[in-house]
Amino acid sequence: MSSNFIYSNREHKFILKEWLNTEKVLGFDAFKDNYEMDDIDMLLDEALKVAKEIIAPTNADGDRIGARLVDGKVVTPPSFHKLYQFMQENGYGNSQYDPDEEGKLPTSLHLPVGEFFNAANPAFHPYIGLAGGSTNLINSFGSEEDKKRFLPKMFSGQWAGTMCLTEPCCGSDVGDITTRAFATEDPRVYKIKGAKCFITAGDHDLTENIVHLLLAKCEGSAPGTKGISLFIVPKVWVNEDGSLGEPNDVTTVALEHKMGIRGSATAMLSFGDEGVCRGILLGSPPDENGKAEGMAQMFVMMNGARQGTGITAMSIAQAAYNYSLQYAKERVQGKSLTNPKGERVRIIDHEDIRRMLLFQKSVIEACRAMLMKSAYYLDLQRYSNDSEEREMAGRRIEVNNPLIKAYPSDMVWQTTAEAIQVHGGYGFTEEYPVAQCARDSKILSIWEGTNFIQSLDLVFRKWTLDKGKIFSEWFKEIIESIESNKDLDGFTREYEIMIKAVGAYREIQGFIASSLAKNIKVIPLYTTRILHATSMLWGGSLLLEQAAIASKRMQELGADHFDYPFYQGKVQTAKFYIRNIVPEILKTAEVIKDCDTSAIDILEEGL
């Protein structure tokens, strides 16, 4: 997966130059003096070159050497040090998260760059990526003193950042955390006592300091998530002038022995074993009712992390697909079903291999369309001069967030399984890179709130925001998109399927609404499938939009043009997804209406 790293940016150029209105984004004040549409090819080509030549060669070290705990200190592979330095010095490091950095990329361009880098070495990217969320929190909620104290060296890459939520006792149930913060004479400085686990990049030797953004409860705070506060807890204390002080009583207890992304240090951290760990409160202390600000603050970071998880999932899925496609083109085995006495053929000529390849390609392109459309909305929300447009984009993002995290990170396991299957027995060996793709990908459906939590967020929160208006607008946009391609030549059947899927989805919503009044307990049985159905409907509509563009380009170019196969591939990919995957929405509707409760009814002893 390193020396033979295979990747292309042709799809990304299509999305940015032919599908999304990137020209509008580049015309915003934040970018108009730095970028033009003609720069897109150069930016993507250079980023892909970095991924292939600089990042990918370190991937094997991450998997084979991994991150190790030696004498209480975490040691990363030597190649990671050189790579980290290169990324910081060449504009791909922490400086990209500085809102004041000149030449900052819009999210629409930053996302594909991140995709290439994640695909090349998914274990390395967190060492840089987590700085984005942690610096954003300090920048959003910290005092001017906090910003001056921490941000310059975090943006320079001298210091790293993490988020510390999970504890051994509570996992995803954050409201039960036991980490405590005790007031000191300084109203903003607290003594921290507790333990955190599964902390990605929680300790390493790439930087001189690591700034943890940590959730804890102050004395007298309200129970549950309402009483949680957020603290800046550096590994090494930072003096008021920004210089390093003494170690801050943060101990790395252990590193997890993981099935994948082994180069990324997943640490268990103990805070305050010696009673001298200090943290700086972000925002205000709990009010007279014990209500604190920490969870609301942390969600600013979490939403970005969820998008990043979806990108990583798509990246690994694309890498696995690329490997399986190359293998299928080279591997000669068996004879054609229609010519059993003929010559042996490459396995890409076998029908079921074609199915497995197109299943991967269509799901990946649906996921990429969802992620890129959300990135486009983020640019509108952050940089548009039109307040109504900013508000509209924010409303779309509210619905999109659980989908772009959960659907790609669920589907990468399935698409990578097909990539392994294409390889046959060799796919099950470590000799070929798809085995590592599978190992690296599985954590993603668990990271940043398990996908069941994302499905609950969709059904119980996103469906009902603003009395249901936000989701209704989102849903209406999908219907309008489908209807705009009603008369697309060659897509009559695909249009019919999409319209049936819209109707089935409405049936799902109606059944869930009636179940809320009757028996709310049955709804969690179906929320994951509802999230998938929502994603399939959205993904199908987006691929249909892209197919309309590609179909027109095919007619313009003609079959002899070198780019004709790309556009023909876009058309066939959309057809496959809509005719083979979108119909699952209809099946889901029937299953939900049947309301089988056997999973609830079975005795525990019968499981």
C-alpha positions, -999 to 999 in steps of 0.1 A, spaced: 0 0 0 30 23 0 54 17 -29 26 8 -53 1 35 -41 -24 40 -68 -47 71 -69 -62 95 -94 -77 130 -91 -98 129 -123 -130 126 -104 -121 155 -81 -115 178 -111 -149 168 -125 -166 177 -92 -148 210 -88 -148 222 -124 -181 207 -138 -205 199 -110 -201 223 -80 -201 260 -85 -165 264 -73 -161 296 -93 -186 312 -69 -166 300 -39 -133 313 -53 -150 347 -59 -156 352 -22 -135 379 -5 -114 352 14 -101 337 -19 -106 360 -48 -70 374 -46 -54 340 -42 -71 315 -65 -87 311 -99 -104 282 -115 -72 276 -136 -54 268 -103 -75 238 -95 -56 213 -117 -22 225 -103 -33 223 -67 -48 188 -70 -18 175 -91 7 188 -65 -12 174 -36 -15 140 -53 22 141 -60 29 147 -23 6 118 -14 23 94 -37 59 104 -33 62 117 2 34 103 24 27 68 9 62 55 15 57 60 53 26 39 54 44 6 57 64 19 87 32 30 104 17 -5 100 48 -26 107 66 -5 133 37 14 146 36 37 176 53 22 207 54 30 244 91 29 254 100 38 290 68 57 295 72 77 262 55 72 229 79 66 200 67 70 164 84 56 133 115 76 122 99 83 88 69 100 105 93 127 119 106 136 84 71 136 70 57 157 98 85 183 92 79 183 55 41 188 59 47 218 83 73 234 61 53 231 29 19 244 39 2 211 45 6 212 83 -11 230 111 -9 264 95 -38 254 72 -61 257 102 -50 293 109 -80 315 98 -56 344 92 -32 323 70 -27 339 36 -35 315 8 -59 293 29 -78 269 7 -116 268 7 -131 236 22 -141 225 -13 -105 223 -22 -91 213 12 -113 182 13 -98 164 -18 -63 173 -6 -71 157 27 -85 127 9 -53 120 -10 -33 123 22 -55 100 42 -55 74 15 -17 75 14 -13 70 51 -45 71 73 -25 65 105 -4 96 101 -30 122 93 -45 125 128 -12 140 141 -19 170 120 -57 168 115 -66 170 152 -49 204 154 -77 218 133 -104 210 159 -83 219 190 -71 253 176 -107 261 164 -120 255 200 -93 278 215 -99 304 188 -137 302 192 -140 301 230 -106 311 245 -97 345 259 -72 367 241 -46 355 266 -54 319 257 -50 326 220 -17 343 224 -5 316 248 -13 286 227 -22 293 191 10 305 175 30 274 183 0 251 175 -4 268 141 34 265 135 33 227 142 56 230 172 28 219 194 0 193 186 -36 191 198 -61 164 208 -96 161 222 -101 140 254 -137 128 259 -138 91 263 -133 74 297 -131 37 306 -163 39 326 -186 55 301 -175 53 265 -200 71 243 -222 80 273 -202 112 279 -226 125 306 -212 99 330 -176 111 329 -158 110 363 -128 134 355 -131 163 379 -119 199 380 -112 216 413 -110 254 416 -78 272 426 -71 307 437 -69 316 400 -106 316 388 -96 303 353 -71 276 364 -84 243 379 -67 212 392 -76 182 370 -80 146 382 -91 117 361 -84 93 332 -92 93 295 -89 64 270 -89 59 232 -72 93 228 -60 95 192 -25 110 189 -28 113 227 10 111 231 39 111 206 74 124 200 66 145 169 62 178 188 76 194 220 42 198 235 6 184 231 -24 206 241 -53 185 252 -89 198 250 -104 179 279 -139 174 293 -144 174 330 -169 183 357 -164 211 382 -176 207 418 -213 214 421 -220 210 384 -253 196 371 -255 158 364 -251 145 329 -239 164 299 -253 197 312 -226 199 339 -196 193 316 -169 220 312 -140 222 287 -104 228 297 -71 234 280 -47 209 296 -12 209 280 11 180 285 38 205 295 26 236 313 27 268 292 38 299 310 19 332 304 45 344 280 41 312 259 73 295 270 73 260 283 72 253 320 73 221 340 56 188 330 19 191 338 13 157 355 -1 140 324 9 104 322 6 80 293 -6 48 310 -8 26 279 -12 24 241 -40 3 226 -29 -27 206 -51 -22 175 -60 -42 145 -53 -12 122 -39 24 119 -11 12 141 11 42 134 -15 64 151 -9 64 189 -42 56 207 -34 64 243 -48 60 277 -39 91 297 -40 98 334 -43 134 346 -33 145 381 -17 113 396 6 136 416 -21 162 422 -5 190 402 -22 187 368 -37 221 358 -62 230 332 -75 264 319 -112 267 317 -126 277 283 -156 300 286 -175 305 319 -178 283 349 -211 264 356 -239 288 364 -261 289 396 -279 258 383 -247 239 376 -251 241 339 -218 244 320 -207 252 284 -184 223 276 -205 200 255 -218 229 233 -181 239 228 -169 204 221 -195 199 194 -178 226 174 -148 203 172 -168 171 169 -187 181 138 -154 188 120 -140 155 133 -171 137 120 -166 151 85 -129 141 88 -139 105 97 -161 103 66 -133 116 44 -109 90 59 -134 62 52 -139 73 16 -101 76 12 -94 40 23 -124 27 3 -110 44 -28 -75 31 -22 -88 -5 -18 -109 -1 -50 -79 11 -69 -59 -19 -58 -87 -43 -67 -92 -27 -101 -55 -30 -110 -54 -66 -98 -85 -75 -119 -68 -60 -150 -36 -80 -144 -48 -113 -130 -54 -140 -157 -77 -168 -145 -105 -189 -160 -123 -186 -193 -152 -166 -205 -186 -181 -199 -195 -175 -235 -163 -191 -249 -154 -220 -226 -129 -234 -251 -111 -201 -257 -81 -185 -241 -79 -178 -204 -90 -142 -196 -82 -115 -171 -106 -117 -142 -120 -82 -150 -137 -100 -179 -158 -121 -155 -192 -107 -149 -192 -110 -111 -159 -92 -108 -175 -64 -128 -203 -63 -103 -179 -61 -73 -159 -34 -89 -189 -13 -99 -204 -17 -64 -173 -2 -49 -170 26 -74 -207 36 -72 -208 37 -34 -175 56 -32 -186 82 -57 -219 86 -38 -200 92 -6 -176 116 -23 -206 135 -38 -221 138 -3 -189 149 13 -180 174 -14 -215 189 -15 -213 194 23 -179 210 19 -194 234 -7 -221 243 18 -195 249 45 -178 274 22 -211 292 16 -218 292 53 -184 306 62 -176 330 34 -207 341 15 -216 378 17 -253 369 15 -268 363 50 -297 343 36 -273 320 17 -252 315 48 -282 305 68 -295 282 41 -261 265 40 -260 261 77 -294 244 76 -282 219 50 -251 211 70 -272 203 101 -288 174 82 -257 164 63 -234 159 93 -246 125 106 -249 112 71 -214 121 59 -199 106 90 -219 74 93 -226 62 57 -191 63 44 -177 47 76 -203 19 75 -199 13 37 -160 13 37 -161 -21 55 -184 -35 28 -166 -20 -2 -132 -31 11 -146 -66 16 -154 -67 -21 -119 -54 -29 -105 -84 -9 -129 -107 -27 -117 -95 -61 -82 -106 -50 -94 -140 -41 -72 -159 -16 -44 -133 -21 -67 -107 -6 -66 -125 27 -28 -123 29 -7 -93 40 12 -96 7 -15 -74 -9 -25 -40 5 -63 -46 7 -58 -65 40 -44 -34 56 -72 -13 41 -97 -35 59 -78 -33 92 -74 4 90 -110 11 82 -130 -6 109 -125 19 136 -142 46 116 -177 35 123 -169 38 160 -149 71 160 -165 104 169 -198 89 182 -208 55 170 -229 53 139 -259 43 159 -256 76 178 -255 94 144 -287 76 134 -304 87 166 -292 123 159 -308 121 124 -342 107 135 -348 123 168 -331 157 162 -325 165 126 -359 154 115 -375 177 141 -353 208 140 -372 240 137 -405 220 138 -393 199 109 -387 228 86 -350 222 82 -353 186 71 -383 194 49 -362 220 30 -334 194 27 -358 168 14 -374 192 -10 -340 200 -25 -335 163 -33 -369 160 -49 -363 191 -70 -329 177 -81 -346 144 -92 -374 162 -110 -349 184 -129 -335 153 -145 -369 138 -153 -364 139 -190 -327 129 -191 -323 107 -221 -316 71 -212 -326 75 -175 -363 68 -176 -360 37 -153 -336 55 -130 -360 84 -126 -389 60 -117 -368 43 -91 -358 75 -75 -394 87 -73 -405 54 -58 -377 58 -32 -390 92 -23 -424 77 -17 -409 49 4 -390 74 25 -421 94 32 -437 61 43 -408 55 67 -412 90 82 -449 85 86 -445 51 104 -418 65 127 -441 95 136 -469 72 145 -446 49 165 -434 78 187 -469 80 201 -474 42 204 -441 26 213 -409 46 211 -389 15 220 -391 1 185 -376 31 168 -340 24 177 -343 -9 159 -345 9 126 -326 42 130 -294 29 115 -313 16 85 -331 49 82 -298 67 81 -286 44 53 -318 50 34 -315 87 38 -279 86 25 -289 63 -4 -316 87 -15 -293 117 -12 -264 99 -29 -286 87 -57 -299 122 -64 -263 136 -65 -251 109 -88 -280 115 -111 -270 152 -113 -235 142 -122 -247 117 -148 -267 145 -165 -235 165 -169 -215 134 -180 -242 124 -205 -240 158 -222 -202 157 -223 -203 122 -240 -224 136 -268 -201 166 -272 -169 146 -272 -178 115 -292 -166 79 -285 -131 85 -300 -122 112 -275 -96 102 -248 -119 114 -220 -151 96 -232 -145 66 -210 -145 87 -179 -178 103 -187 -193 70 -198 -181 56 -165 -199 83 -146 -232 75 -164 -229 38 -158 -219 43 -122 -250 64 -115 -272 38 -132 -257 10 -111 -261 28 -78 -297 38 -86 -308 4 -99 -289 -18 -75 -285 2 -42 -313 28 -40 -340 1 -42 -329 -10 -7 -349 21 5 -381 3 -6 -371 -28 12 -362 -8 43 -397 8 42 -414 -26 41 -393 -40 69 -400 -9 91 -438 -11 84 -437 -48 93 -423 -37 127 -407 -69 137 -397 -68 174 -380 -101 176 -347 -85 186 -365 -70 216 -386 -100 223 -359 -127 224 -348 -136 259 -312 -127 267 -305 -164 273 -317 -171 238 -291 -149 222 
